[in-house]
Amino acid sequence: MYLEKLEIQGFKSFANKNLLKFPGFIDASRRGITAVVGPNGSGKSNVADAVRWVLGEQSMKTLRGKKSEDVIFSGSDIKGKLGMAEVSIYLNNEDKQAPIDYTELVITRRLYRNGDSEYLLNTNRVRLSDIQILLAKSKFGQKTYSVIGQGMVEGFLNTSLSERKEFFDEATGVKQYQIKRDESLNKLRGSYENLIQAQMLINEIEPRLRSLTRQVNRLKKRDLIEKELKSEQTVYYGRIWHEINNKFSKYNNEFLELEKTKFDKDKKLTSLNKQLAALEEEGGSADKLGQLQEKLNAAQASKDEFSTQLAKLEARTEIKLEANGKFDLSFLMNKKSDLAKEIELLEEEIATQEKRIAISQEGEGEIEDARSAINKKIEGLNQQLKMANEKVDELKPVHNRLRAVAGRLGEVQAREDIGQIKAIIKEIENEIKELIAIAEQVGGENTEETADLKEVYESLERAAKEKDEIIIKINDNNLRITARTERVKLLKEKQDNLKAEISRVEQKLEQQADGFDLGSVHEQQTKIKQELMKANNEVVQVKKAIEEITTQDEVTRSKLFQLQKDYSSMQQEINLVNNKLSELKINSTRYETKLEDLEIEIREEYGDLAKIKLSSLDEEVEPVKSKEKISQLKHQLELIGGIDPEVEGEYDDTKERFDFLSGQINDFTNAVGSLNKIIKELDLTIKAQFDKEFKIIADNFVKYFKILFNGGNAKIIKVMEPEEPEKPKDQGENSELANGEVREKAKEGEIGMADLKKIKFLQKHNATGLAGIEIQATPPGKKIKSVAMLSGGERALTAIALISAIISSNPSPFVVLDEVDAALDEANSERLARILDELSYKTQFIVITHNRASMRKANILYGVTMGNDGVSKLLSIKLDEVNK
């Protein structure tokens, strides 16, 4: 690495932009020497100040100023002041001496008059520390031997032991490690301070966190119990609600269905009432009967009159026949008349019986309809028994016997014999009574199952009686029809016999009437008989009308009786339905009240009634045990007590803060361990390299001292710190703590001022254990050793010898010498020039000088002049080309 260019603008007297180019290698191994010359006050030394400033110098005293803005061109009588100073230094880094991936480094520093400043590395803004680390790794910097200014040579010998040590840190190449060590110590101090602060905060919030943790654990336990309680309540309330609601719905539905039945029965009752009213209105048949009776009396009187006439005619004829001795003929005529009357009576009776048979046959259809209805009713009772059987599943002993009773009802439905029906019904009654007694013993008198059995029993009793009456009616009607049919058959046989006998009588009359004229008698009889027949027909018609009315009245009375009976039965059924409706209403109201109370309880205890309604009834649950468990869970919640829900949020915030601080403590603890390890490694590296390079510098110092003084002796001595300095008792090679120990001490609050004092001690004392560097010089022929007793020239030569030794052993990429030879005479200047020429094989020199010997060794000569405007200007000449 070497210096290629220096660009100055606005810095001190260099108001205008100036560019200084420096030779790199003159040949394969030798680097060039550049000399900067000029009269006093022309601004030569400002070149050295510019180099020192761009390399990061912060001391205004070193830069020969008081304020930072003093480095900015302040103007003159002719030229005004500038607002900015800028210096750029161009370094060739092809050999990668600087550990950065650039072949050319351009370091720029700018300062504005308002105080703003910036550092640039290859046009990129960087920090000063970045520049310092990079320069230290490249073996030069602003405070080292890279820039040796006016008075620094002699002043170096006048510095204290510790100040000389800082110079030797850069001379031995440990400056970069010292910077890292200082940074590590600063970081270690910051880590300890942060660790102490974090631990104080943790100690402050940890008791609160423990309290919040207990509360949150209680809250979590409460949440778990509440979830369990919610689940148990869901099952319990769901079961109870569905059971009560199902019963409530069942009673409501039964009530609605029974109301429909009652409505139908009411309609039937109204219809029966209307029919009764209609039959009562038909009671006007008595007037018709009176009229017909009068008409019958008149017709009968007319018939009787014609019968009397016929009888008189027959009597006269009989007397006449007996007078003529025709007794047999008289007998036959009488007999014929008697037979005709008897046949007439038979015909009337046959017509009456046939009419009654027709009426009975008409009533047979109605009775059959009644029987079908009662059979359907019994079948309905059978279904009710089955339903009652389903309701009494808990009444196991009764279950099978109910099925048997239902089967016996089927027998009642199929039987026709009244005796058998009565016997079966009696057995069923006894069976049901026994089952009711058992049901009452098992479930109590007021159970719904017992009530259903009683109702079925009562309905069965009524249905059996109704069927008994209907069967009696059917049998009576069948007997009547049969008897009347047989009677009609007998009457018709008798009528046929009488007609046959009349035919025989007529034949005999014809046989015995010979010789006796009966024509006039027959003619009269025929006329009378015709009239009699008319009267008889009228009588028959009137009787028929009377009989029809009488029969109709009988039917009407029968219907009226049946309607009254049906009305009474229907009224009883309606009363039973009303009783059942009242019972259902009571049960429905009772379960509705239970349901309302339960829903109020659910809203108070559970909250979400809709969820309970949507729950299923599938899950088995024992209500008593479930209720006990709910009570236990509530008791546990009461023991836990109320906890503010905001506690969880506060716990989260506190826990997050605690975890963050714990993480910070872990990070700081790890950082402390890492920094302790780094500092220890750096101390070992610094000590090893310092001792190695110090020995080389010491040997070269003796060499160059003898060259400059033509003899004599000199040496540099390390001054060690006291063997038992005032330092923390744990300071030493094993002073760093393990991470676990640091963490434990931090946790216990034991890290404090002692640890910070230890860090301050490490910052104050270097890794080499040196208190400073002592220089001893003994010129030829003298016995003095202290540099304080040397003359000015001797002091300058001693300082130059030391600088030459440092450059020889640890060469910097370039060295700026600002009038270091000002105090030397001609001979010593020549010796210095030869040394510079020798060292030019190791480094690049920029020499600001008035000395001719130094100028003769230069490859490029820059002249600095200053005009009336107070601005420095540059002139350059390449001496190698002049020599050629």
C-alpha positions, 0 to 999 in steps of 0.5 A, a space after each residue: 500500500 502507498 499514497 497516490 494522491 492528496 486532494 485539498 480544498 478549503 483547508 487552511 490556506 489551500 482555498 482552491 482545489 489542489 492535487 498532490 501526486 506522489 510516486 509509488 515505486 521508483 523501481 521494483 523495490 524502492 519507493 519514492 521520496 517527495 519533498 515539499 519546500 517553500 518559504 516560511 509561512 507559505 503553507 508547507 506544514 498545512 500539507 502535513 496537517 491535511 494528511 493528519 486531519 483526513 486520517 481522523 485527527 481530533 486534537 485542534 492543538 495538534 492541528 495548530 488551531 483552537 476551534 474546528 472551524 479554524 481548519 476552514 479557509 478563513 479568508 483574506 483582504 482580497 478573498 472571502 472565507 469559505 464555508 467548507 473544508 475537504 481533504 481526500 487521500 488516495 491510497 493504492 491497496 493492490 497488495 490488500 494491506 488494508 483488509 477491504 475489497 478495494 484496490 484503491 481507497 479514497 478517504 474523504 473528510 468534510 467539515 462545514 462551518 455550521 459544525 456538520 462533518 462527515 467521513 467518506 470511504 470511496 464516496 460511502 459515508 462511514 464513522 470515524 471509528 471505521 476509519 480508525 480501525 481500518 488504518 490501524 489494521 493497515 499499520 498507520 494512523 493520525 497519532 503515530 509516526 505516519 505523520 511527524 510534525 514540527 516539534 513532535 520529534 523533540 516533544 516525543 522525548 519530553 512526553 511522559 512514560 505512559 504517553 510514549 507507550 501509546 506511541 509504541 502501541 502503534 509502532 508495534 502494530 498492536 494499536 488495532 488490537 488496543 482499539 478492539 480491546 477498548 471497544 470491548 471494554 466499553 461494551 463490557 462496561 455497557 453490558 454490565 450497566 445494562 445487566 444491573 439495570 435489567 436485574 433491578 427491573 426484574 427484581 422490581 417486577 418479579 414479586 408482582 409477576 409471582 402474584 399475577 401468576 398465582 391469580 392467572 393460575 386461579 383464573 385458568 383453574 376457574 376457566 377450566 371449572 367454568 368450562 366443566 360446569 358449562 358442559 355439565 350444565 349443558 348436558 343437565 339442563 339440556 336433558 331436563 329441558 327436553 324432558 319437560 318440553 317434550 311432556 309439555 308438547 305432548 300434553 299440548 298436542 294431546 290437548 289440541 287433538 282432544 279439542 278437535 275430538 271435542 269439537 267433532 263431538 260438539 258438532 255431533 251433539 248439536 246435530 243430535 239436538 237439531 234432530 231431536 228438535 226436528 222429531 219434536 216438530 214432527 209430533 203433529 201426526 196426532 191430528 192426522 191420526 184423528 182425521 184418519 180415525 174419523 175417516 176409518 170410522 165412516 168407512 167402517 160404518 159404511 162397510 158395516 152397513 154393506 156387510 149388514 145388507 149382505 148378511 140380511 141378503 144371505 139370511 133371506 137367501 138362507 131362509 129361502 133355501 131352508 124353506 125349499 129344503 136346500 139346507 146344504 146349499 145354505 150351509 155352503 153359502 154361509 161357509 163360503 162367506 165365512 171363508 171369504 171373511 177369513 181370507 180378507 182378514 188374513 190378507 190384512 194381517 199379511 200386509 201388516 206383517 210384511 210392512 213390519 218386516 220391511 221396517 225391521 229390515 230398514 232398521 237392521 242397516 242402522 243397527 249394523 252401522 252402530 255395531 261397526 261404530 262400536 267395533 271401531 271404538 273398541 279397536 281405538 281402545 285397543 290402540 289406547 291400551 297399546 299406548 298405555 302399555 308404552 307409557 308404563 315401561 317402568 311397570 315391568 310386572 304389568 307390561 305383559 299382562 296389558 298385552 294380554 288384555 289388549 288381545 282379549 279386547 280383540 276377542 270381544 270385538 270378534 264375539 257375537 254371543 252376549 254371554 261370552 262377551 259378558 264373561 270376557 268383559 268381566 275377566 278383562 275388568 278384573 284384570 284391569 282392576 288388578 293391573 291398576 292396583 299394581 300400578 298404584 302400588 308401583 307408581 302411585 295413584 296420581 301417576 299418568 299411567 294409572 290415569 290412562 289405565 282408568 280411562 281405558 277401563 271406563 271407556 271399555 266398560 261403556 263400549 262393552 255395554 253399548 255393544 251389549 245393547 246393540 247385539 241385543 237389538 240385532 238379535 231382537 230385530 232378527 227374531 222379529 224379522 224371523 218370527 214375522 216372516 214365519 207368520 207371513 209364511 203360515 198366513 199365506 199357507 192358510 190363505 192358500 188353503 182357504 182359497 182352495 176350500 172356497 173353490 171346493 165350496 163354490 164347486 159344491 154350490 154349483 153342483 147342488 144349485 141345480 133347480 134353484 135360481 140363485 141369479 137374483 141373489 147372486 146379482 144382489 150379492 155381487 152389487 153389495 159385495 162390490 160396494 162392500 169391497 169399496 168400503 173395505 178397500 177404503 177401510 184398508 187404505 185408511 187403516 194402512 195410512 193409520 198403520 203407516 202413521 203409527 209405524 212412523 210414530 213408532 219409528 220416530 219414537 224409536 229414533 227419538 229414544 235412540 237420539 236421546 240415548 245418543 245425546 246422553 251418551 255423547 254428553 257423557 263422552 263430552 263430559 269425559 273429554 272435558 274432564 280429560 281436557 281439564 286434566 291435560 290443561 292442568 298437566 300442560 300448565 304444570 309443565 309449562 310453569 316448570 319449563 318457564 321456571 327452568 328457563 329462568 334458571 337456565 338464563 340466570 345460571 347458564 345464560 345461553 337458552 338457545 344452545 340448550 334448546 339446540 342440544 340433543 337428548 341422546 346423552 345419558 345423564 343421571 339428573 341427581 348426580 349431575 345436579 350434585 356435580 354442578 353444586 360441587 363445581 359452583 362451590 369450587 368457584 365460590 372458593 376461588 372467588 372473583 378474579 378481575 379478567 384484566 389480570 390476564 392482560 396485566 399478567 401477559 404484559 408483565 410476563 412479556 416484560 419479564 421475559 424480555 428482561 430475562 432475555 436481555 439478561 441472558 444476552 448481556 450475560 452471554 455478551 459479558 462472557 464473550 467480551 471477557 473471552 475476547 478481552 483475554 484473547 486480545 490481551 494475550 495477542 497484544 502482549 505477544 506482539 508487543 514484546 516481539 516488535 519491541 525487541 526489534 525496535 530496540 535493536 534498530 534503535 541502537 543501530 540508527 543511534 550509532 549511525 547518527 552519532 558515529 558511536 555511542 550507546 542507546 536503549 529503550 526500557 519497558 517500565 512495568 507497573 507495580 507488582 501489587 497495584 491497587 486493583 480488584 482482588 479478582 483481577 488477573 488472568 482468571 478474572 473473567 467469570 463464566 456465564 453461569 456465574 455472571 448470571 447467578 450473580 446478576 440474579 442475586 444482585 451481586 453485580 455492582 460497583 466492584 465489577 464496574 471498578 474492575 472494568 475501569 481498572 482494565 481500561 486504565 491499565 494495558 494488556 502488556 502490564 507496562 507503565 511506560 517506556 524509558 529511553 536512555 541515550 549516551 552519545 560518544 564520549 559522554 556518560 549521561 543516560 537521561 535524554 533530559 540532559 542531552 542538547 537540542 541537536 542530540 535530542 533531535 538525533 535521538 528522536 530521529 534514531 527512534 523513529 527510524 528504528 520504528 519505521 525499519 521494524 514496522 514500516 507504515 505505508 507512508 511517512 510524512 516528516 514535517 521539518 524534522 531536520 530543522 535542528 540538524 547541521 549539515 553533516 547530520 542532515 546528510 546522515 538523515 538523508 542517507 537513512 531516509 534513502 535506505 528506508 525508502 525501500 520499506 516505506 514512502 516518504 513525504 518530507 517537508 524541509 528546507 534541507 538541501 540534502 533531503 531535497 537531493 534525495 527526493 524524486 518529486 519536488 513540490 514548491 509552495 508559495 502564497 500570493 497577496 490573497 493569502 492562498 497557498 499554491 503548488 508548483 511541482 518538478 520531477 527531479 528524476 527527469 531534470 537529472 536525465 
